[in-house]
Amino acid sequence: MRELLIHLNKQLGVTVFLSSHLLAEIERTVTHLGILHKGQLRFQGSLDTLHSIRKPVMQLHTSNNMAAASLLSTAFTVAAQTEAHLKINCTTPDQGAAAVRQLVMNNIDVYQASIIKEDLEELFLKVTA
């Protein structure tokens, strides 16, 4: 069904309106969307525009997440910290590399570093908060 809707839109120029709570499915199907919350239109625009309001987050797994959070908090906003991982806001790949470099130079092992992309569900929660 998804492929049919996309085909109708892209090949035939048909506009299709969908209403759904299945945000993962909406994200795979639409180019533009509106987010309603308690009867109010909270966002209207392209999916790319909605994604541009997110702050890129790097998730790190280190040998000492508490020490890593303390060390990085001078240059980065620590978005979340648990024993399992640490999340920092970073806007460029260079910032992520600098964070990893700073940890390693301070004898904190970095086991994993990855950029976390927020899905439509998380963006919805941000817009409606």
LUMKE-104847 format. One record per residue (C-alpha): residue in one letter; x negated, y, z negated. Coordinates in Angstrom, 1 decimal, decimal comma, padded with zeros to 4 digits. Last residue first. Example, Ala and Ser with C-alpha at 12.3 -4.5 7.8 and 13.67 -1.06 7.14 Angstrom:
2
code;X;Y;Z
s;-013,7;-001,1;-007,1
a;-012,3;-004,5;-007,8
This chain:
129
code;X;Y;Z
a;-006,3;018,9;-024,6
t;-004,4;018,5;-021,3
v;-007,3;019,3;-019,0
k;-009,8;017,3;-021,0
l;-007,4;014,3;-021,3
f;-006,8;014,4;-017,5
l;-010,6;014,5;-016,9
e;-011,0;011,4;-019,0
e;-008,3;009,5;-017,1
l;-009,6;010,8;-013,8
d;-013,0;009,2;-014,4
e;-015,9;010,9;-016,1
k;-019,2;010,0;-014,5
i;-021,9;008,9;-016,9
i;-025,5;009,5;-015,9
s;-027,8;006,7;-017,1
a;-030,7;006,2;-019,4
q;-031,7;002,9;-020,9
y;-034,3;001,4;-023,1
v;-036,0;004,8;-024,0
d;-038,7;004,3;-026,7
i;-039,2;007,2;-029,1
n;-042,9;007,9;-029,5
n;-042,5;011,7;-029,3
m;-043,9;011,9;-025,7
v;-041,3;009,2;-024,8
l;-038,4;011,3;-026,1
q;-039,6;014,5;-024,4
r;-040,1;012,6;-021,1
v;-036,5;011,2;-021,3
a;-035,1;014,7;-021,9
a;-037,2;016,2;-019,1
a;-036,0;013,5;-016,7
g;-032,4;014,3;-017,6
q;-033,0;018,0;-017,1
d;-034,6;017,3;-013,7
p;-031,5;015,3;-012,7
t;-029,5;018,4;-013,3
t;-026,6;019,6;-015,5
c;-027,4;017,8;-018,7
n;-025,0;017,2;-021,6
i;-026,3;014,6;-024,0
k;-024,9;011,2;-025,0
l;-026,6;008,9;-027,5
h;-026,1;005,2;-027,7
a;-025,6;002,1;-029,8
e;-026,2;003,6;-033,3
t;-023,7;006,3;-032,4
q;-024,1;009,8;-031,1
a;-021,9;012,0;-028,9
a;-022,1;015,2;-026,8
v;-025,6;016,3;-028,0
t;-026,0;019,7;-026,4
f;-029,6;020,0;-025,1
a;-032,8;021,9;-025,9
t;-033,0;021,9;-029,7
s;-030,6;019,0;-030,0
l;-033,1;016,7;-028,2
l;-035,3;016,0;-031,3
s;-032,4;015,5;-033,6
a;-030,5;013,3;-031,2
a;-033,6;011,2;-030,5
a;-034,2;010,8;-034,3
m;-030,7;009,5;-034,7
n;-030,9;007,4;-031,6
n;-034,0;005,5;-032,7
s;-035,3;002,9;-030,3
t;-033,3;004,5;-027,5
h;-030,1;004,0;-025,5
l;-029,3;007,1;-023,6
q;-026,1;008,3;-021,9
m;-026,5;011,4;-019,8
v;-023,4;013,6;-019,4
p;-022,5;015,8;-016,5
k;-020,0;018,5;-017,6
r;-016,7;018,1;-015,9
i;-015,1;021,1;-014,1
s;-016,5;019,9;-010,7
h;-014,4;016,7;-010,9
l;-011,2;018,7;-010,7
t;-012,5;020,7;-007,7
d;-013,4;017,4;-006,0
l;-009,9;016,0;-006,6
s;-008,5;019,0;-004,9
g;-006,2;021,5;-006,5
q;-003,5;022,0;-009,1
f;-004,2;021,8;-012,8
r;-002,2;022,4;-016,0
l;001,3;022,6;-014,5
q;003,6;022,7;-017,6
g;006,4;020,4;-018,3
k;004,7;018,8;-021,4
h;001,6;018,1;-019,3
l;001,6;018,1;-015,5
i;-001,6;017,6;-013,5
g;-001,4;018,4;-009,8
l;-003,4;016,5;-007,2
h;-005,3;016,8;-004,0
t;-007,3;014,2;-002,0
v;-005,4;011,2;-003,3
t;-005,7;007,4;-003,2
r;-008,6;006,1;-005,3
e;-008,0;008,7;-008,0
i;-004,3;007,9;-008,1
e;-005,0;004,3;-008,7
a;-007,3;005,1;-011,7
l;-004,7;007,5;-012,9
l;-001,9;004,9;-013,2
h;000,6;007,3;-014,8
s;002,1;007,9;-011,4
s;003,9;010,4;-009,2
l;003,0;010,3;-005,6
f;003,7;012,9;-002,9
v;002,6;012,0;000,7
t;001,7;014,5;003,3
v;001,5;013,0;006,8
g;-001,4;014,1;009,0
l;-001,2;011,0;011,2
q;-004,6;009,5;010,8
k;-005,7;010,8;007,4
n;-002,4;011,0;005,6
l;-000,6;008,0;007,0
h;-003,8;006,0;006,8
i;-004,3;006,9;003,1
l;-000,8;005,8;002,4
l;-001,2;002,5;004,3
e;-004,5;001,8;002,5
r;-002,9;002,3;-000,9
m;000,0;000,0;000,0
